Amino acid sequence: MTKIFNFCAGPAMLPEAVMQKAQQEFCNWQNLGVSVMEVSHRSPEFVAMAQQAEQDLRELMAIPDNYKVLFCHGGGRGQFAAVPLNLLDSKLNADYLLTGQWSKYAVAEAKKHARIAETNILTTTTDGKISVRPCADWKINAGAAYVHYCPNETIEGIELFDIPETGVVPLVADMSSTILSRPIDVSKFGVIYAGAQKNIGPSGLAIVIVRDDLIGKARQTIPAIFDYKIQADADSMYNTPPTYAWYLAGLVFKWLLEQGGVVEIEKKNIAKAALLYNFIDQSTFYANNIDKSVRSRMNVPFALINEGLNEAFLIESKAAGLLTLKGHKIVGGMRASLYNAMPIEGVQALVDFMTAFEKKYA
Ligand SMILES: *Cc1c(COP(=O)(O)O)cnc(C)c1O
């Protein structure tokens, strides 16, 4: 059988070793004779596993002690609502940095609660090339309760490697599609959150990393499951957490540690992205229109110059074992997501296919 590589943007592929381990202990976890899915989240075995997962994430990201790590329901979009409900003060002002579709979605949800200035669009387009103004050019509203941005725009394939300077205003980042792909300095952030289904594990789980002084300010009307204080005090078990997703995330963290952590995985991610972008750039058949300084390592959108060939590309790539390369409908064309679990062999197989496809149709 052809080796299959899944380039889906999310839910995305998981490391093969993790899937095999999960399969091996699926029906009999820790010799309990039952699945991890069937045990109480309050059982000593589950609690120990949950704490170990948090410990491993803390080690991977070097999370300082004055931050809590929460394992929450509701994915990334759940946090679009939870952030304003937890962080707004009585002035209700928040700043949002706009770099693409996911930051727009975050604004749409936050607007139900917050006053948001609409002038913070950071992308520029010149001759069809998309670029991002340097973070230093962005005016921070010193009266804002927080500043929100999205370091990796999954749909457009834009990644910000600079961290905005926001002074005393807490910085909030939606890291759903970049978390654990490279080292980041957690101490620069007030809140980091991520839906799990890209670099962490299965869907249904969001990881929230929140600085202690930002906990306990939530508005009274906040749903209890979204209240950072309630979740922190309950070790993320105020209600039943997404137990299987938490377990699988724990396996992914162990796998990442075995890979050498985020320092080593970043090297692999740089090599994977370079392989694909370099191929696209030398070709007159394919194109990527994002400025090199902000090209995403995780999500690589590309167009076929002759769009009439899109359908053939999708049919033939799928037949070659390269799945889910269709681009997001907002951008069109193709998109290859190269999250941590994608081995370089998968990217090489994609480049080989693209080379052969070009030869056949150019
Ligand atoms: C996937 C994604 C989300 C949405 O996550 P859900 O879990 O589906 O709510 C949010 N932000 C970014 C940047 C994403 O890539």
The ligand as a MOL file (V3000), in Angstrom:
LIG
                    3D

  0  0  0     0  0            999 V3000
M  V30 BEGIN CTAB
M  V30 COUNTS 15 15 0 0 0
M  V30 BEGIN ATOM
M  V30 1 C -8.0780 25.9400 14.2140 0
M  V30 2 C -7.9300 27.2770 14.7860 0
M  V30 3 C -8.8670 27.8120 15.7030 0
M  V30 4 C -10.1910 27.1500 16.0180 0
M  V30 5 O -10.1580 26.1200 16.8250 0
M  V30 6 P -11.5170 25.3330 17.2160 0
M  V30 7 O -10.9920 24.3470 18.1680 0
M  V30 8 O -12.0980 24.7630 15.9730 0
M  V30 9 O -12.4280 26.3090 17.8520 0
M  V30 10 C -8.6050 29.0390 16.2510 0
M  V30 11 N -7.5070 29.7340 15.9230 0
M  V30 12 C -6.6000 29.2720 15.0320 0
M  V30 13 C -5.3940 30.0850 14.7120 0
M  V30 14 C -6.7900 28.0340 14.4320 0
M  V30 15 O -5.8950 27.5630 13.5470 0
M  V30 END ATOM
M  V30 BEGIN BOND
M  V30 1 1 1 2
M  V30 2 1 2 3
M  V30 3 2 2 14
M  V30 4 1 3 4
M  V30 5 2 3 10
M  V30 6 1 4 5
M  V30 7 1 5 6
M  V30 8 2 6 7
M  V30 9 1 6 8
M  V30 10 1 6 9
M  V30 11 1 10 11
M  V30 12 2 11 12
M  V30 13 1 12 13
M  V30 14 1 12 14
M  V30 15 1 14 15
M  V30 END BOND
M  V30 END CTAB
M  END
